[in-house]
Amino acid sequence: MNLYKFIISGKVQGVFYRKNISQNAMIAGYRGSVRNLSNGTVEVYAELLDDELDGFLHLLQEGSATSNVEDIKYEIDTKHRLDYDGFVVL
């Protein structure tokens, strides 16, 4: 299992994007966090197995009914650790 860091850009703030991501990620059984960044993007951390990456990317792309995801960048993060269960909005 790896900890992934995602940066999502587009119309992703003020459109219930974080709430939808958190709810859908919890339903799917993922563990992680989602938060707005000051530059207008959204940062997501998620613990995923290699075969879960595509499904999680789809969840991020889908977003909310009023969001518009333009780009998703991601990397495996070896510096951080999740200290909570579930999927939280920060």
Secondary structure as the mmCIF struct_conf table of DSSP 4:
data_model
#
loop_
_struct_conf.conf_type_id
_struct_conf.id
_struct_conf.beg_label_comp_id
_struct_conf.beg_label_asym_id
_struct_conf.beg_label_seq_id
_struct_conf.end_label_comp_id
_struct_conf.end_label_asym_id
_struct_conf.end_label_seq_id
STRN STRN1 ASN A 2 LYS A 11
BEND BEND1 GLN A 13 PHE A 16
HELX_RH_AL_P HELX_RH_AL_P1 TYR A 17 ALA A 28
TURN_TY1_P TURN_TY1_P1 GLY A 29 GLY A 29
STRN STRN2 ARG A 31 ASN A 36
TURN_TY1_P TURN_TY1_P2 SER A 38 ASN A 39
BEND BEND2 GLY A 40 GLY A 40
STRN STRN3 VAL A 42 LEU A 48
HELX_RH_3T_P HELX_RH_3T_P1 ASP A 50 GLU A 52
HELX_RH_AL_P HELX_RH_AL_P2 LEU A 53 GLU A 62
TURN_TY1_P TURN_TY1_P3 ALA A 65 THR A 66
STRN STRN4 ASN A 68 ILE A 76
BEND BEND3 THR A 78 LYS A 79
BEND BEND4 TYR A 84 GLY A 86
STRN STRN5 PHE A 87 VAL A 89
#
